[in-house]
Amino acid sequence: MDLNKERERGSRAKAILNDPLFVESIEALRVMYFDAWRNSNAADSSEREHLFALFNAVDEFEGHLSSVLKTGQMAERQLNQNN
C-alpha cells in the first residue's frame, strides 16, 4: 500500500479510536464479557473459555486499529522526510 493510503488509514483509525462512542462501546464490551466470565459457573469450562476469548477479541480489535494508526504515523513521517 502506498504511503498516502497508509497515512489516510491512520487518520481514520485515530478518529475511530478517539470517538467517544467507540471508547464507550469498547469499555462496555470489556465490562460485559469480564462480568459474564467472572459470574459464570466454574465447572463450565467451555462457556468460560468462550467468554475469555470474547474478552480478548475486544483487545485484539482495538489493537488492530492502534496498529493501523501507528503505521499511518510512520507513513506521515516518511512523506514529510521525502518532501
Secondary structure, 3 states (H helix, E strand, C coil): CCHHHHHHHHHHHHHHHHCHHHHHHHHHHHHHHHHHHHCCCCCCHHHHHHHHHHHHHHHHHHHHHHHHHHHHHHHHHHHHHHC
